[in-house]
Amino acid sequence: MNAADLRDKTPDQLREELATLKKEQFNLRFQAATNQLENPARMRVVRRDVARVKTILNQKAADAAAE
């Protein structure tokens, strides 16, 4: 996921993306706990994508508050 692509989305779309990523993160944690995880690197990618989405949401909120 690219930060530039995320900046083009609306805050509602970003919140939906965040919810989707959180669900995926939960499922990956569950798979890891039951030793069914196929790609352990995916956990790291999803965690960083969550952070990216949250950062851009906070930037958009700060920009809206500054106006």
Backbone as CSV, one residue per row, in Angstrom:
resi,resn,N_x,N_y,N_z,CA_x,CA_y,CA_z,C_x,C_y,C_z
1,MET,0.851,-1.175,0.000,0.000,0.000,0.000,0.895,1.236,0.000
2,ASN,0.525,2.182,-0.817,1.341,3.372,-1.021,0.696,4.562,-0.295
3,ALA,1.525,5.382,0.350,1.001,6.535,1.074,0.341,7.528,0.127
4,ALA,0.875,7.664,-1.071,0.285,8.589,-2.045,-1.123,8.138,-2.435
5,ASP,-1.323,6.837,-2.559,-2.659,6.326,-2.874,-3.624,6.600,-1.726
6,LEU,-3.132,6.474,-0.508,-3.989,6.706,0.647,-4.370,8.173,0.778
7,ARG,-3.486,9.074,0.414,-3.781,10.503,0.511,-4.919,10.919,-0.421
8,ASP,-5.133,10.160,-1.490,-6.203,10.479,-2.439,-7.578,10.056,-1.931
9,LYS,-7.610,9.207,-0.912,-8.879,8.707,-0.401,-9.492,9.675,0.603
10,THR,-10.804,9.572,0.756,-11.515,10.393,1.730,-11.339,9.780,3.126
11,PRO,-11.597,10.546,4.168,-11.492,9.982,5.523,-12.393,8.768,5.747
12,ASP,-13.582,8.761,5.134,-14.473,7.608,5.287,-13.870,6.365,4.640
13,GLN,-13.283,6.546,3.468,-12.635,5.420,2.799,-11.437,4.925,3.614
14,LEU,-10.719,5.851,4.234,-9.577,5.465,5.064,-10.034,4.684,6.292
15,ARG,-11.157,5.085,6.876,-11.668,4.356,8.038,-12.097,2.939,7.649
16,GLU,-12.691,2.804,6.461,-13.063,1.475,5.969,-11.820,0.623,5.743
17,GLU,-10.795,1.222,5.155,-9.537,0.524,4.922,-8.907,0.102,6.253
18,LEU,-8.984,0.969,7.245,-8.441,0.659,8.564,-9.180,-0.522,9.191
19,ALA,-10.487,-0.538,9.071,-11.274,-1.641,9.614,-10.913,-2.956,8.931
20,THR,-10.735,-2.906,7.627,-10.361,-4.103,6.877,-8.991,-4.617,7.319
21,LEU,-8.056,-3.700,7.478,-6.713,-4.087,7.903,-6.713,-4.656,9.319
22,LYS,-7.521,-4.066,10.192,-7.604,-4.559,11.566,-8.166,-5.987,11.602
23,LYS,-9.169,-6.265,10.756,-9.728,-7.613,10.684,-8.681,-8.597,10.180
24,GLU,-7.934,-8.176,9.158,-6.884,-9.040,8.626,-5.808,-9.289,9.682
25,GLN,-5.464,-8.250,10.419,-4.460,-8.385,11.471,-4.931,-9.373,12.541
26,PHE,-6.194,-9.293,12.910,-6.752,-10.231,13.886,-6.672,-11.658,13.368
27,ASN,-7.066,-11.850,12.116,-7.036,-13.187,11.527,-5.610,-13.733,11.462
28,LEU,-4.654,-12.873,11.133,-3.262,-13.315,11.075,-2.754,-13.709,12.464
29,ARG,-3.127,-12.930,13.485,-2.722,-13.279,14.849,-3.319,-14.625,15.260
30,PHE,-4.562,-14.847,14.880,-5.229,-16.102,15.204,-4.538,-17.265,14.503
31,GLN,-4.182,-17.085,13.236,-3.478,-18.129,12.487,-2.105,-18.404,13.094
32,ALA,-1.429,-17.353,13.536,-0.114,-17.530,14.140,-0.224,-18.321,15.445
33,ALA,-1.267,-18.068,16.198,-1.444,-18.756,17.473,-1.743,-20.237,17.277
34,THR,-2.367,-20.583,16.156,-2.718,-21.978,15.896,-1.732,-22.648,14.932
35,ASN,-0.603,-21.984,14.686,0.449,-22.502,13.796,-0.053,-22.805,12.389
36,GLN,-0.947,-21.978,11.872,-1.459,-22.139,10.524,-1.052,-20.989,9.618
37,LEU,-0.158,-20.152,10.086,0.239,-18.966,9.332,1.179,-19.364,8.202
38,GLU,0.795,-19.012,6.963,1.601,-19.375,5.799,2.701,-18.361,5.522
39,ASN,2.394,-17.070,5.727,3.358,-16.023,5.397,3.526,-15.098,6.612
40,PRO,4.513,-15.360,7.450,4.696,-14.544,8.648,5.036,-13.086,8.341
41,ALA,5.623,-12.828,7.201,5.982,-11.450,6.840,4.743,-10.594,6.611
42,ARG,3.621,-11.219,6.326,2.379,-10.473,6.090,1.953,-9.713,7.342
43,MET,2.236,-10.263,8.525,1.876,-9.586,9.775,2.567,-8.230,9.851
44,ARG,3.820,-8.194,9.488,4.589,-6.950,9.518,4.039,-5.944,8.515
45,VAL,3.709,-6.412,7.321,3.182,-5.529,6.276,1.850,-4.923,6.708
46,VAL,0.979,-5.747,7.262,-0.341,-5.266,7.691,-0.198,-4.265,8.834
47,ARG,0.704,-4.557,9.783,0.911,-3.638,10.903,1.387,-2.277,10.414
48,ARG,2.272,-2.274,9.443,2.770,-1.011,8.904,1.711,-0.284,8.078
49,ASP,0.873,-1.046,7.385,-0.224,-0.423,6.635,-1.221,0.240,7.584
50,VAL,-1.489,-0.399,8.708,-2.378,0.193,9.717,-1.792,1.514,10.195
51,ALA,-0.501,1.518,10.474,0.157,2.743,10.937,0.100,3.831,9.872
52,ARG,0.283,3.447,8.612,0.218,4.407,7.515,-1.166,5.047,7.430
53,VAL,-2.209,4.218,7.512,-3.580,4.732,7.415,-3.879,5.657,8.590
54,LYS,-3.472,5.268,9.795,-3.718,6.109,10.968,-2.984,7.441,10.857
55,THR,-1.758,7.408,10.354,-0.982,8.637,10.199,-1.671,9.590,9.234
56,ILE,-2.129,9.079,8.118,-2.772,9.941,7.115,-4.111,10.457,7.630
57,LEU,-4.839,9.620,8.379,-6.090,10.097,8.987,-5.813,11.250,9.949
58,ASN,-4.770,11.112,10.756,-4.423,12.181,11.701,-3.972,13.440,10.968
59,GLN,-3.244,13.295,9.873,-2.824,14.451,9.091,-4.025,15.171,8.498
60,LYS,-4.967,14.395,7.978,-6.178,14.998,7.407,-6.995,15.719,8.491
61,ALA,-7.065,15.134,9.683,-7.800,15.770,10.773,-7.113,17.062,11.202
62,ALA,-5.791,17.052,11.239,-5.045,18.260,11.613,-5.223,19.351,10.566
63,ASP,-5.224,18.967,9.299,-5.435,19.939,8.231,-6.829,20.543,8.310
64,ALA,-7.822,19.709,8.613,-9.203,20.201,8.726,-9.347,21.129,9.929
65,ALA,-8.655,20.831,11.005,-8.741,21.675,12.204,-8.013,23.008,11.990
66,ALA,-6.996,23.006,11.161,-6.239,24.229,10.910,-7.000,25.209,10.036
67,GLU,-7.923,24.697,9.266,-8.691,25.578,8.359,-9.783,26.335,9.072
